[in-house]
């Protein structure tokens, strides 16, 4: 009899605890949803222009992320509560010859055209912004806000006036390099290693000109020595538009604690990349790696982004092959909790004023539970779960990055006034 009574009491206590936990979780979700809806949300890096420039992608439709291999469109931005996003004019690193540089400039301008044409054709749904004030104004109309950045200084070749051209076309940052060294600086992932031990003489000129124009310098992808050169030479704050904390995931693309401290001292911001390999060390899959190597060799490309350089017919075949490969050897993805571990580390190290979001969607960014922009609310839910305040979350989603935008613009005005 006593045993039965004890079991009954234990069951009642367990049910009560579960009920309280469920109520607490419901209250947390309600709080997170309210914060997410009211916060002005910005993602500082997406490679969606690669889809726009190849044609056949309708950004006005609610596309399925897994069947279309796309992570961003207007309906999903709205569903995920994402107000604004930076579209990257991305170029992979090519030959460093005068002819190749000219071709790269033309390709970059073609991508700008694709973005601007898309915005003209969808003006009732989205609009270009170049300042935080633009973004807030556009956001109040219910439209999605599109900013533009340039990824890889290869797009300008040796032509400094191209920076003015990019700026006039709407670009408000430029990532100095990509996965290989270029004529501006050393990359963090070039297999040949350092070439200049930081910025080249051209790179030093680029830093000065970007400061003069009011264009933000993006240190994502650059080597550690390049990072420190930029920090020393830039007169205004810099950003890493899509990077992570090396202490949490030891990848050469991520920033060390010393780099994060230097970034904070500079007044800059690190925007969290959601590419799983930069979030968490994923155990290698020899089968998947071997299949990828064969796929890239088949199409004579270096990586997945290389597909975008292929003729349209080959692109379609390569994309179909890639999707079949993913079905056969699914990629292991990090989680939202893994991603917020980076934010926790950064905040504890350098404070809440120096971190934001830059997922690298459509360029590899994807988490198991934040697979595309439609699931962005999950990031806010986890932040609330970990005790971040409404004010903290608003800083992460846009406040910190917009502060840098304003500082860079103000620095430009001061520089021009000295002339």
C-alpha positions as CSV (number, residue, x, y, z in Angstrom):
1,X,0.0,0.0,0.0
2,X,2.8,2.4,1.0
3,X,4.7,1.5,-2.2
4,X,1.6,2.3,-4.3
5,X,1.0,5.6,-2.6
6,X,4.7,6.6,-3.0
7,X,4.6,5.7,-6.7
8,X,1.4,7.8,-7.1
9,X,3.0,10.8,-5.4
10,X,6.1,10.5,-7.5
11,X,4.0,10.4,-10.7
12,X,2.0,13.4,-9.6
13,X,5.2,15.4,-8.8
14,X,6.6,14.4,-12.2
15,X,3.5,15.5,-14.1
16,X,3.4,18.8,-12.2
17,X,7.1,19.4,-13.0
18,X,6.4,18.6,-16.7
19,X,3.4,20.9,-16.7
20,X,5.4,23.8,-15.1
21,X,8.2,23.2,-17.6
22,X,5.8,23.3,-20.5
23,X,4.3,26.5,-19.2
24,X,7.7,28.1,-18.8
25,X,8.7,27.0,-22.3
26,X,5.5,28.4,-23.8
27,X,6.2,31.7,-22.0
28,X,9.7,31.8,-23.3
29,X,8.6,31.1,-26.9
30,X,6.0,33.9,-26.6
31,X,8.6,36.3,-25.3
32,X,11.1,35.3,-28.0
33,X,8.5,35.7,-30.8
34,X,7.6,39.2,-29.5
35,X,11.3,40.3,-29.4
36,X,12.0,38.8,-32.9
37,X,9.0,40.6,-34.4
38,X,9.9,44.0,-33.0
39,X,13.7,43.8,-33.6
40,X,15.0,45.2,-36.9
41,X,16.9,42.1,-38.2
42,X,19.8,42.2,-40.6
43,X,21.9,39.4,-42.1
44,X,25.2,40.8,-43.5
45,X,26.1,38.2,-46.0
46,X,24.2,36.1,-48.5
47,X,25.3,34.7,-51.9
48,X,21.8,34.9,-53.4
49,X,23.1,37.0,-56.4
50,X,24.7,33.9,-57.8
51,X,21.2,32.5,-58.2
52,X,19.9,35.8,-59.6
53,X,22.7,36.1,-62.2
54,X,22.3,32.6,-63.6
55,X,18.6,33.2,-64.3
56,X,15.6,30.9,-63.7
57,X,15.4,31.7,-60.0
58,X,12.2,33.5,-58.8
59,X,13.0,35.4,-55.6
60,X,9.3,36.3,-55.2
61,X,8.3,32.7,-54.7
62,X,8.5,30.6,-51.5
63,X,11.1,28.2,-52.8
64,X,11.8,24.9,-51.1
65,X,15.3,25.0,-49.7
66,X,16.0,21.3,-50.2
67,X,14.7,20.9,-53.8
68,X,16.0,24.3,-55.1
69,X,19.2,24.4,-53.1
70,X,18.3,28.1,-52.3
71,X,18.1,29.6,-48.8
72,X,16.8,33.1,-49.4
73,X,13.7,34.6,-51.1
74,X,11.3,37.4,-50.1
75,X,8.5,35.1,-48.7
76,X,11.0,33.2,-46.6
77,X,12.6,36.4,-45.3
78,X,9.2,37.6,-44.2
79,X,8.3,34.2,-42.7
80,X,11.6,34.1,-40.8
81,X,11.2,37.7,-39.6
82,X,14.3,38.9,-41.5
83,X,14.0,42.6,-42.4
84,X,17.2,43.2,-44.3
85,X,20.0,41.3,-46.0
86,X,23.3,42.1,-47.7
87,X,23.5,40.5,-51.2
88,X,27.2,39.7,-52.0
89,X,28.6,40.4,-55.4
90,X,30.9,37.4,-55.2
91,X,33.7,36.3,-57.5
92,X,35.8,33.3,-57.0
93,X,39.6,33.9,-57.3
94,X,40.8,33.5,-60.8
95,X,44.1,34.2,-62.7
96,X,45.9,37.3,-61.7
97,X,46.7,38.7,-65.1
98,X,45.6,42.1,-66.7
99,X,43.2,40.2,-69.0
100,X,41.7,38.2,-66.1
101,X,41.3,41.3,-64.0
102,X,39.4,43.0,-66.8
103,X,37.1,40.0,-67.2
104,X,36.5,39.9,-63.4
105,X,35.5,43.5,-63.3
106,X,33.0,42.8,-66.1
107,X,31.6,39.8,-64.3
108,X,31.2,41.8,-61.1
109,X,29.3,44.6,-62.9
110,X,27.1,41.9,-64.5
111,X,26.2,40.7,-61.0
112,X,25.4,44.2,-59.9
113,X,23.1,44.5,-63.0
114,X,21.4,41.2,-62.0
115,X,20.7,42.5,-58.5
116,X,19.5,45.9,-59.6
117,X,17.3,44.4,-62.4
118,X,15.7,42.1,-59.8
119,X,15.0,45.0,-57.5
120,X,13.4,47.0,-60.3
121,X,11.2,44.1,-61.3
122,X,10.2,43.4,-57.7
123,X,10.0,47.0,-56.4
124,X,6.7,46.3,-54.7
125,X,8.4,43.7,-52.5
126,X,11.9,44.9,-51.9
127,X,14.1,48.0,-52.1
128,X,17.8,48.8,-52.1
129,X,19.2,50.5,-49.0
130,X,22.6,52.1,-48.5
131,X,22.2,53.5,-45.0
132,X,20.6,52.4,-41.7
133,X,18.1,55.3,-42.2
134,X,17.1,53.9,-45.6
135,X,16.6,50.4,-44.0
136,X,14.3,51.7,-41.3
137,X,12.3,53.7,-43.8
138,X,11.9,50.8,-46.2
139,X,11.2,48.4,-43.4
140,X,8.2,50.5,-42.2
141,X,6.6,49.9,-45.7
142,X,6.6,46.2,-45.2
143,X,9.1,45.6,-48.0
144,X,12.3,43.6,-47.6
145,X,15.5,45.6,-47.4
146,X,18.4,44.7,-49.7
147,X,21.9,46.0,-49.1
148,X,24.9,45.1,-51.4
149,X,28.4,44.1,-50.6
150,X,31.3,42.9,-52.7
151,X,33.0,39.6,-51.8
152,X,36.6,39.4,-53.0
153,X,38.7,42.4,-54.0
154,X,39.6,40.5,-57.1
155,X,36.6,42.2,-58.6
156,X,38.4,45.5,-58.8
157,X,41.7,44.2,-60.2
158,X,44.3,47.0,-59.8
159,X,41.8,49.7,-60.6
160,X,41.2,51.8,-57.5
161,X,38.5,53.9,-59.1
162,X,36.4,50.7,-59.4
163,X,35.8,51.1,-55.6
164,X,34.0,54.4,-56.4
165,X,32.0,52.6,-59.1
166,X,31.0,49.8,-56.7
167,X,30.1,52.4,-54.1
168,X,27.9,54.3,-56.5
169,X,26.2,51.1,-57.5
170,X,25.2,50.6,-53.8
171,X,28.0,48.5,-52.3
172,X,28.7,49.4,-48.7
173,X,31.4,46.8,-47.9
174,X,34.0,44.8,-49.7
175,X,35.6,41.6,-48.5
176,X,39.3,42.0,-49.3
177,X,39.9,38.4,-50.6
178,X,38.3,35.0,-50.7
179,X,39.8,31.5,-50.3
180,X,43.0,32.3,-52.1
181,X,45.5,35.2,-52.0
182,X,44.9,38.0,-54.5
183,X,46.8,41.2,-55.4
184,X,45.4,42.9,-52.3
185,X,46.3,40.6,-49.5
186,X,46.9,37.1,-48.1
187,X,43.9,34.8,-47.5
188,X,43.5,32.6,-44.5
189,X,43.0,29.5,-46.6
190,X,45.4,29.7,-49.5
191,X,47.2,26.3,-49.6
192,X,50.4,28.1,-50.8
193,X,50.5,30.1,-47.6
194,X,51.3,33.8,-47.1
195,X,52.5,35.9,-50.0
196,X,52.8,39.4,-48.5
197,X,52.6,38.6,-44.8
198,X,49.5,40.7,-44.8
199,X,48.4,43.6,-47.0
200,X,50.2,44.2,-50.3
201,X,51.1,47.8,-51.3
202,X,47.9,47.8,-53.4
203,X,46.0,46.5,-50.4
204,X,47.3,49.5,-48.3
205,X,45.9,51.8,-51.0
206,X,42.6,49.9,-51.0
207,X,42.2,50.4,-47.2
208,X,42.8,54.2,-47.6
209,X,40.4,54.5,-50.5
210,X,37.7,52.5,-48.7
211,X,38.0,54.7,-45.7
212,X,37.8,57.8,-47.9
213,X,34.7,56.5,-49.6
214,X,32.9,55.3,-46.5
215,X,32.9,51.7,-47.6
216,X,33.3,49.2,-44.8
217,X,36.3,46.9,-44.9
218,X,35.3,43.2,-44.5
219,X,38.1,41.1,-42.9
220,X,36.3,37.7,-43.4
221,X,38.5,35.3,-45.3
222,X,41.7,37.3,-44.7
223,X,44.8,35.8,-43.0
224,X,45.6,36.7,-39.4
225,X,48.5,39.0,-40.6
226,X,46.2,40.7,-43.1
227,X,43.7,41.3,-40.3
228,X,46.2,43.0,-38.1
229,X,47.5,45.1,-41.0
230,X,43.9,46.3,-41.6
231,X,43.3,47.0,-37.9
232,X,46.4,49.1,-37.8
233,X,45.8,51.1,-40.9
234,X,42.0,51.6,-41.0
235,X,40.9,54.9,-39.5
236,X,37.4,53.6,-38.9
237,X,35.9,50.3,-37.5
238,X,36.0,47.2,-39.6
239,X,33.8,44.1,-39.7
240,X,34.0,40.4,-40.4
241,X,30.7,40.0,-42.2
242,X,30.6,36.2,-42.0
243,X,33.0,34.6,-39.5
244,X,33.2,32.7,-36.2
245,X,35.2,32.3,-33.0
246,X,38.3,30.1,-33.4
247,X,38.2,29.1,-29.7
248,X,34.9,27.3,-30.4
249,X,35.7,25.9,-33.8
250,X,39.4,25.7,-34.8
251,X,39.0,26.7,-38.5
252,X,41.5,29.1,-40.2
253,X,38.5,31.2,-41.4
254,X,37.6,32.0,-37.8
255,X,39.0,34.7,-35.5
256,X,41.3,34.0,-32.5
257,X,40.6,35.5,-29.1
258,X,43.4,38.0,-29.7
259,X,41.9,39.0,-33.0
260,X,38.5,39.4,-31.4
261,X,40.0,41.7,-28.7
262,X,41.7,43.8,-31.4
263,X,38.4,44.0,-33.3
264,X,36.6,45.2,-30.2
265,X,39.3,47.8,-29.6
266,X,38.9,49.0,-33.2
267,X,35.1,49.3,-32.6
268,X,34.3,46.7,-35.1
269,X,31.9,43.8,-35.2
270,X,32.0,40.0,-36.0
271,X,28.9,38.7,-37.8
272,X,28.3,35.0,-37.2
273,X,28.6,32.7,-40.2
274,X,26.2,29.7,-40.1
275,X,28.3,27.5,-42.3
276,X,28.4,24.3,-40.2
277,X,32.2,23.7,-40.8
278,X,32.9,27.0,-39.2
279,X,30.5,26.4,-36.3
280,X,31.5,23.0,-35.2
281,X,34.2,20.5,-36.0
282,X,32.2,17.9,-38.0
283,X,33.7,14.4,-38.3
284,X,35.0,13.8,-41.8
285,X,33.1,11.6,-44.1
286,X,35.7,9.9,-46.4
287,X,32.8,8.7,-48.7
288,X,31.4,12.2,-49.1
289,X,34.8,13.8,-49.5
290,X,35.7,11.3,-52.2
291,X,32.4,11.8,-54.0
292,X,32.9,15.6,-53.9
293,X,36.4,15.3,-55.3
294,X,35.2,13.2,-58.2
295,X,32.3,15.7,-58.9
296,X,34.7,18.7,-58.9
297,X,37.1,16.9,-61.2
298,X,34.3,16.0,-63.5
299,X,33.4,19.7,-64.0
300,X,37.0,21.0,-63.7
301,X,36.1,23.2,-60.7
302,X,37.7,23.7,-57.3
303,X,34.6,23.8,-55.1
304,X,30.8,24.1,-55.1
305,X,30.9,27.8,-55.9
306,X,32.8,26.9,-59.1
307,X,29.5,25.6,-60.5
308,X,28.4,29.2,-61.0
309,X,31.2,29.7,-63.5
310,X,30.1,26.9,-65.8
311,X,27.9,27.4,-68.9
312,X,24.2,27.2,-68.0
313,X,23.7,23.6,-69.4
314,X,26.7,22.3,-67.4
315,X,25.5,24.2,-64.3
316,X,22.2,22.4,-64.4
317,X,23.9,19.0,-64.7
318,X,26.4,19.9,-61.9
319,X,23.7,21.1,-59.6
320,X,21.7,17.9,-60.2
321,X,24.8,15.8,-59.5
322,X,25.4,17.7,-56.3
323,X,21.9,17.2,-55.1
324,X,22.1,13.5,-55.7
325,X,25.4,13.4,-53.9
326,X,23.8,15.1,-50.9
327,X,21.0,12.5,-50.9
328,X,23.5,9.7,-50.9
329,X,26.0,11.2,-48.5
330,X,24.1,13.8,-46.4
331,X,26.2,16.5,-44.9
332,X,26.2,16.6,-41.1
333,X,25.0,20.0,-39.9
334,X,25.7,22.0,-36.7
335,X,22.8,23.3,-34.6
336,X,21.5,26.6,-33.4
337,X,22.8,25.8,-30.0
338,X,26.3,25.2,-31.5
339,X,26.0,28.6,-33.2
340,X,25.0,30.5,-30.1
341,X,28.0,28.9,-28.3
342,X,30.1,31.3,-30.6
343,X,28.0,34.3,-29.5
344,X,28.3,33.3,-25.9
345,X,32.1,33.1,-26.2
346,X,32.4,36.4,-28.1
347,X,30.1,38.3,-25.6
348,X,32.0,37.0,-22.6
349,X,35.3,37.9,-24.2
350,X,34.6,41.3,-25.7
351,X,31.1,42.3,-24.8
352,X,27.7,42.5,-26.4
353,X,28.5,45.4,-28.7
354,X,30.7,43.5,-31.1
355,X,28.7,40.6,-32.5
356,X,25.9,40.1,-35.1
357,X,24.6,37.8,-37.8
358,X,26.0,37.0,-41.3
359,X,24.9,33.5,-42.2
360,X,26.4,33.0,-45.6
361,X,23.2,31.6,-46.9
362,X,23.3,30.5,-50.5
363,X,27.1,30.3,-50.0
364,X,27.1,27.2,-47.8
365,X,25.5,28.5,-44.6
366,X,23.0,26.1,-43.1
367,X,22.2,24.6,-39.7
368,X,20.1,21.6,-38.9
369,X,17.5,23.8,-37.3
370,X,18.2,27.1,-39.1
371,X,18.5,25.7,-42.6
372,X,17.3,28.9,-44.4
373,X,16.1,32.4,-43.6
374,X,12.6,31.1,-42.8
375,X,13.9,29.6,-39.5
376,X,15.8,32.7,-38.2
377,X,13.4,33.0,-35.3
378,X,15.1,29.9,-33.8
379,X,18.3,32.0,-33.3
380,X,16.3,34.5,-31.2
381,X,14.6,31.7,-29.2
382,X,18.0,30.3,-28.2
383,X,19.3,33.7,-27.3
384,X,16.3,34.3,-25.0
385,X,16.7,30.8,-23.6
386,X,20.3,31.7,-22.6
387,X,19.2,34.9,-20.9
388,X,20.0,37.6,-23.5
389,X,17.8,40.7,-23.0
390,X,15.6,42.4,-25.6
391,X,18.3,45.2,-25.8
392,X,21.1,42.6,-26.3
393,X,19.2,40.8,-29.0
394,X,18.4,44.1,-30.8
395,X,22.2,44.9,-30.8
396,X,23.0,41.4,-32.2
397,X,20.4,41.6,-35.0
398,X,21.3,45.1,-36.3
399,X,22.3,47.6,-33.7
400,X,26.0,46.7,-33.6
401,X,26.4,46.6,-37.4
402,X,24.5,49.8,-38.0
403,X,26.7,51.5,-35.4
404,X,29.7,50.5,-37.6
405,X,28.0,51.7,-40.8
406,X,27.4,55.1,-39.2
407,X,30.9,55.3,-37.9
408,X,32.4,54.5,-41.3
409,X,30.1,57.1,-43.0
410,X,31.1,59.7,-40.4
411,X,34.7,58.9,-40.9
412,X,34.3,59.5,-44.6
413,X,32.8,62.9,-44.0
414,X,35.6,63.9,-41.7
415,X,38.2,62.7,-44.3
416,X,36.6,64.7,-47.1
417,X,36.4,67.8,-45.0
418,X,40.2,67.8,-44.6
419,X,40.7,68.0,-48.4
